[in-house]
């Protein structure tokens, strides 16, 4: 248990932030699964919609410090790769 006033506040803050971060990570996983399902199905419109939502959520998670910017960049690059029209 925390002893000092500042440590007690830090423990409260950590609990609050952990809850928020976990919710954000869960949402990102769900959006990623929807994107992967759209890619597997090959539906271009669904790929664009799911990819856009996923990339946007990654940017927001990066802004709040939940996801590292390089991880977000990698994910967005993957979305862009699958969103491009296939060259035949």
HUJO-V995088 format. One line per field, one symbol per residue. psi: psi as a letter, one per 40 degrees, with the letter a starting at -180 (. if undefined). burial: b if it has 24 or more other C-alpha atoms within 12 Angstrom, else e. A space follows every 10 residues. Layout:
BEGIN
psi->???
burial->???
END
This chain:
BEGIN
psi->iididddddd dddddddddd dddddddddd dddddddddd dehddddddd dddddddddd dddeediidd dddddddddd dediihh.
burial->eeeeeeeeee eeeeeeeeee eeebbeebee bbebbbeebe eeeeebbbbb bbbbbebbbe bbeeebeeee ebeebbeebe ebbeeeee
END
